[in-house]
Structure formats: C-alpha cells, structure tokens
Amino acid sequence: MDYKKKTIESYDKYAKDFSHKFKNLTNLDERPEFQRFISLIHGKKILDLGCGSGDHALYFKQKGFEVTAIDLSNEMIKLCKEKGINAKKMDIEKLEFKDNTFNGIWAVTSLLHIPKQKIGRIIKKLSKILRYNGLLYICMKEGKGEKLEKEPNGSERYFAYWKEEELKKAFKEHFTLIDSEKVHANNTTFIQMFLRKN
C-alpha cells in the first residue's frame, strides 16, 4: 500500500476526529495569517488546497471570497459540502484547473503530505493556475526527512519535513517570497510563508 493511499485512508476513517481537532485549535479571527492573506490578495477567487473539513474555506466564504476547496478524502469533502462549500475531490498531484484561475491559494499543512521529489512539479502547476500577481500561502512542518508515521489511533499518514531555507529554494523559480516565519504549536514548529507569483 502506498503513502498516498494510507494517508487518505487515515483521513477518511477519522474525518470527524480530525475535524474536531482542527476546529478547536484557535478562533480563526485571532490567527494573524488569515488577516494577512486577506490584506495581500488581489481579487476574490481562492483555492483551498487540501481543505480538510472546510473550516478555513468557510471562513473565507463568509468574508466574501469565492472559494473552491479540494481534498483527496471523500469523507472530508462530505463535511465541506455539509457546510455549503464548493468542494470537490481532487489530487494535489493532478490539479485539473485551467491556467490563471485563482487570485490566491491557501495551503495549510497539505503540501507536507507530498514527497519532496514531487514538489517541484506541483509548485510549477500552482504558479500556472494563479493569475497575475497571485498569492500563495503555505504552512509546513519544520524538520528533516519524510516518512509514513503511525498515529495513536493506529492509522498512518505520510509527512515530509522541511527547513526554511530548503523551502525558499524550492519555490524561488516560480514565486517571490513576501515573508516567512516560524510558529510553535503543540510541540511542533511550523514554517509559514507568503509568496507572490513571479
């Protein structure tokens, strides 16, 4: 069984548990990255890349944005649709959007499920589906290596860990870095980056 199948099985089987966990992290109005994204984006069309149960997509929708949400988990997509979100099942490695579709892409802890050897092709595609001056926000876990990891519930998810300079290098061909910072939560260090399409 490959890394992708095991990761999706985990999200499908424990969709409601993950949804509850993510929803309780913090009030989204109090998270500065949301306000920063809104202040930097030019236009209303947003892609929530790896949307999970759709709390972030719903937040942006309620702020007046036109949001498309994608995830590879059937159960997560069901939870999104229950919230009235325009959500569809789609593989981040096989994005089916036309060039110049979105003004912004919101990718919170979704690209970290992609093997590093595949990230370059995905970054190029993200650049293509963004419009002129398009905005990209990513949130990744800091660290080294990549592997399938056992969860306390017995399921497995694939994670790729990154260093800040490594991420900057990966994106610099297609994006210009606006800013980057590290955020600490639940004994984990996250790297947040705002990038503008070249």
C-alpha positions in Angstrom: 0.0 0.0 0.0 1.5 3.4 -1.0 2.0 6.5 1.1 -1.0 8.3 -0.5 -3.5 5.5 0.0 -2.6 5.1 3.7 -2.8 8.9 4.3 -6.2 9.2 2.6 -7.5 6.1 4.5 -6.5 7.8 7.7 -8.4 11.0 6.9 -11.4 9.0 5.6 -11.6 6.8 8.7 -11.1 9.5 11.2 -12.5 12.5 9.4 -14.7 13.7 12.2 -11.9 13.3 14.8 -9.6 15.4 12.6 -12.3 17.9 12.0 -12.9 18.3 15.7 -9.2 18.6 16.4 -8.5 21.3 13.8 -11.7 23.3 14.6 -10.6 23.6 18.3 -7.1 24.9 17.5 -8.0 28.6 17.7 -10.5 31.2 16.7 -9.7 31.9 13.1 -10.3 35.7 13.6 -7.4 35.6 16.1 -5.0 34.0 13.7 -2.9 36.7 12.0 -2.2 34.6 8.9 -5.8 34.9 7.8 -5.9 38.6 8.1 -2.5 38.9 6.3 -3.8 36.7 3.4 -6.9 38.9 3.0 -4.8 42.0 3.1 -2.4 40.7 0.4 -4.7 39.1 -2.1 -5.8 40.9 -5.2 -9.2 39.5 -6.2 -11.8 37.2 -4.8 -11.1 33.7 -6.2 -9.4 31.4 -3.7 -8.3 27.7 -3.9 -8.2 25.9 -0.5 -5.6 23.2 -1.3 -6.2 20.2 0.9 -9.1 21.7 2.7 -9.8 19.1 5.3 -13.3 19.6 6.8 -13.5 23.1 5.3 -13.3 25.4 8.3 -10.8 27.7 6.6 -12.8 27.6 3.3 -16.0 28.6 5.2 -14.2 31.4 6.9 -13.1 32.9 3.6 -16.5 32.4 2.1 -18.1 34.3 5.0 -15.6 37.1 4.3 -17.0 37.4 0.8 -14.5 35.3 -1.2 -15.3 32.9 -4.0 -13.8 29.7 -2.6 -13.1 26.4 -4.3 -11.9 23.6 -1.9 -10.2 20.4 -2.8 -9.2 17.3 -0.9 -8.5 13.7 -1.7 -10.6 12.4 1.2 -14.2 11.6 0.4 -15.2 12.0 4.0 -13.6 15.4 4.3 -15.4 16.5 1.1 -18.7 15.4 2.6 -18.1 17.5 5.7 -17.3 20.5 3.4 -20.4 20.1 1.4 -22.5 20.0 4.6 -21.2 23.5 5.3 -22.2 24.7 1.9 -18.7 24.9 0.5 -17.9 24.4 -3.2 -15.7 21.3 -2.6 -14.5 18.6 -4.9 -12.3 15.5 -4.6 -9.0 16.2 -6.4 -5.4 15.1 -6.1 -2.9 17.9 -5.4 -0.5 15.9 -7.7 -3.1 16.1 -10.5 -4.7 19.5 -10.4 -7.4 19.9 -13.0 -7.7 23.7 -13.1 -7.1 25.9 -16.1 -4.2 28.4 -16.1 -4.9 31.8 -14.5 -7.9 30.6 -12.5 -7.3 31.8 -8.9 -6.1 35.0 -7.2 -4.9 33.1 -4.2 -4.1 29.6 -3.0 -4.3 28.7 0.7 -2.3 25.6 1.5 -2.2 24.8 5.2 -0.4 21.6 6.2 -1.4 19.9 2.9 1.8 20.1 0.8 3.6 18.4 3.7 1.9 15.1 2.6 3.7 15.3 -0.8 7.1 13.6 -1.3 9.9 16.1 -1.8 10.8 14.6 -5.2 7.4 15.6 -6.5 7.1 19.1 -5.0 8.8 20.9 -7.9 6.2 19.9 -10.5 3.4 20.8 -8.1 4.9 24.3 -7.4 5.1 24.9 -11.2 1.4 24.0 -11.5 0.4 26.2 -8.6 2.1 29.1 -10.3 0.2 28.4 -13.6 -3.2 28.2 -12.1 -2.7 31.5 -10.3 -3.5 34.8 -12.0 -1.1 37.7 -12.4 0.2 38.8 -9.0 -1.4 35.7 -7.5 -0.8 35.0 -3.8 0.2 31.7 -2.2 0.2 30.9 1.5 1.9 27.6 2.7 2.2 26.1 6.2 4.6 23.2 6.6 6.2 21.3 9.5 9.9 22.1 10.2 12.2 19.1 10.4 14.2 16.6 8.4 13.3 13.6 6.3 10.0 12.2 5.1 8.1 9.0 6.1 4.8 7.3 6.9 4.1 7.9 10.6 1.9 5.9 12.9 -0.9 7.7 14.6 -2.1 7.0 18.1 -5.3 5.6 16.6 -3.3 3.0 14.6 -3.6 4.7 11.2 -0.7 6.1 9.2 -0.1 9.4 7.5 2.9 10.5 5.2 4.8 13.6 6.2 7.7 15.5 4.5 9.6 17.8 6.9 11.3 20.9 5.6 13.9 23.5 6.7 13.1 27.2 6.0 16.0 27.7 3.5 15.1 24.4 1.8 11.6 25.7 1.2 12.7 29.1 -0.1 15.0 27.3 -2.6 12.1 25.0 -3.8 9.8 27.9 -4.5 12.1 30.6 -5.8 11.9 29.7 -9.5 8.2 30.4 -9.7 7.5 32.6 -6.6 8.9 35.7 -4.9 8.9 35.4 -1.1 6.9 38.1 0.7 7.7 36.9 4.2 8.4 33.8 6.2 8.1 33.0 9.9 8.1 30.1 12.3 5.2 29.4 14.6 5.3 27.0 17.5 2.2 24.9 18.5 1.7 21.6 20.2 5.4 20.8 20.4 5.7 21.3 16.7 7.4 24.1 14.7 5.5 25.3 11.6 7.0 27.3 8.8 4.6 29.8 7.3 5.3 31.6 4.0 3.5 34.2 1.9 4.7 34.1 -1.7 3.8 36.1 -4.8 3.7 34.5 -8.3 6.7 35.6 -10.4 
